[in-house]
Amino acid sequence: MHNNFDELIEAHQGCCTKSKVASENGKRFEIDSKEDFTRIRIDDCLIASKQVQKCDFGFVRHLNNDFYFVELKGKDVKIALDQIISTISIFESTIIRIPKDKRFGFIISSRNPLSSTEINNLKQAFAKRYGRLLEIKSREFKYIPK
């Protein structure tokens, strides 16, 4: 268990890069900011186990220690959300505790079969139980931190 992000990044340098972009199979997540961020490859790096669900990337916002959980997905948004939630609980129990209001979830899918009502329900449930914000977008998303 790490006490802070600097410790986590130091211990897992092979998984971390100074980057604000994650892309995979035509899907792209980008942070539009002049601030410092560190990208952490979670799937197959920070969390190598094939037995657990986990999201693809995490981003540390160094200014205030916000953490972005990012999943680049085909079309199954609900599975993507399960992967983010599973990653949050793995972080909480074994990697680093992140206060709920510092956790953000981002799902970038190749196509989104859910209705806007379903998406709003997922966002509200996430905000109530897991983090501050959940964004679900198709193909590309440029996030501007507030």
C-alpha positions in Angstrom: 0.0 0.0 0.0 1.4 3.4 -1.0 1.0 6.5 1.0 1.0 9.0 -1.9 1.2 9.1 -5.7 4.9 10.0 -5.7 5.6 6.8 -3.9 3.4 4.8 -6.2 5.0 6.3 -9.4 8.5 5.7 -8.0 7.7 2.0 -7.2 6.1 1.4 -10.7 8.2 3.5 -13.1 7.8 1.0 -15.9 4.1 1.6 -15.9 4.2 5.4 -15.7 4.9 8.1 -18.2 4.4 11.9 -18.3 1.5 11.9 -20.7 -2.0 13.3 -21.0 -3.2 10.9 -23.7 -4.4 7.3 -23.8 -5.4 5.7 -27.1 -6.1 2.2 -28.2 -7.9 0.7 -31.2 -9.2 4.0 -32.5 -10.4 5.3 -29.1 -8.6 8.2 -27.5 -8.8 10.1 -24.2 -6.9 13.3 -23.8 -6.5 15.8 -21.0 -6.5 19.4 -22.2 -4.4 21.2 -19.6 -1.0 22.8 -19.1 -0.7 21.0 -15.7 1.5 18.0 -14.9 -0.1 14.6 -15.2 1.3 11.1 -15.0 -0.3 8.3 -17.0 -0.2 4.9 -15.4 -0.9 1.8 -17.5 -3.1 -0.3 -15.1 -4.1 -3.3 -17.3 -1.2 -5.7 -17.7 1.2 -3.5 -15.8 0.3 -2.0 -12.4 -2.3 -4.8 -12.0 -1.0 -7.8 -13.9 -3.5 -10.4 -12.7 -5.7 -11.9 -15.4 -8.2 -13.0 -12.7 -9.5 -9.5 -11.9 -11.3 -6.9 -14.0 -9.4 -3.6 -14.3 -9.5 -0.5 -16.4 -6.8 0.4 -19.0 -5.2 3.6 -17.6 -5.1 5.9 -14.7 -3.9 9.5 -14.7 -2.6 11.4 -11.6 -3.3 15.1 -11.6 -0.3 16.4 -9.6 -1.8 19.8 -8.8 -4.5 18.4 -6.4 -4.1 14.5 -6.5 -7.2 13.9 -8.5 -7.1 10.4 -10.2 -8.7 9.6 -13.5 -9.7 5.9 -14.1 -9.9 5.5 -17.9 -11.3 2.5 -19.9 -11.1 2.4 -23.7 -13.8 -0.1 -24.7 -15.6 -1.6 -27.7 -19.3 -1.2 -27.0 -20.0 -2.7 -23.7 -20.2 0.3 -21.5 -21.6 -1.6 -18.5 -18.6 -4.0 -18.5 -16.3 -0.9 -18.8 -18.0 0.6 -15.7 -17.5 -2.7 -13.8 -13.8 -2.6 -14.8 -13.5 0.9 -13.3 -15.3 0.0 -10.1 -13.2 -3.1 -9.7 -10.0 -1.1 -10.2 -11.2 1.4 -7.6 -11.7 -1.4 -5.1 -8.3 -3.0 -5.9 -6.7 0.5 -5.4 -8.5 0.9 -2.1 -7.5 -2.5 -0.7 -3.9 -2.9 -2.0 -2.4 0.0 -3.9 -3.4 3.5 -2.7 -6.5 5.0 -1.0 -8.0 7.8 -3.0 -10.7 9.9 -1.5 -14.1 9.5 -3.3 -14.2 13.2 -4.4 -10.8 12.8 -6.0 -11.9 9.9 -8.2 -13.1 10.4 -11.8 -14.2 7.7 -14.3 -14.0 8.0 -18.1 -15.3 5.4 -20.5 -14.5 5.9 -24.2 -16.3 3.4 -26.3 -16.3 2.7 -30.0 -20.1 2.9 -29.9 -22.6 3.4 -27.2 -25.8 1.4 -27.4 -27.2 2.8 -24.1 -30.0 5.4 -24.0 -29.3 8.8 -22.4 -31.5 7.8 -19.5 -29.4 4.6 -18.9 -26.2 6.7 -19.1 -27.5 9.3 -16.6 -28.5 6.5 -14.2 -24.9 5.0 -14.4 -23.4 8.5 -13.9 -25.6 9.2 -10.8 -24.9 5.7 -9.3 -21.2 6.2 -9.8 -21.2 9.7 -8.2 -23.2 8.4 -5.3 -20.9 5.4 -4.5 -17.6 5.6 -6.2 -16.3 9.0 -7.4 -17.0 12.6 -8.3 -17.7 12.2 -12.0 -18.3 9.6 -14.7 -18.1 10.6 -18.4 -19.1 8.2 -21.1 -18.2 9.2 -24.6 -17.8 7.7 -28.1 -14.5 7.3 -29.8 -12.6 10.4 -28.6 -12.8 12.7 -25.6 -10.8 15.7 -24.7 -11.3 16.5 -21.0 -10.6 20.0 -19.6 -10.0 19.8 -15.8 -11.9 22.4 -13.8 
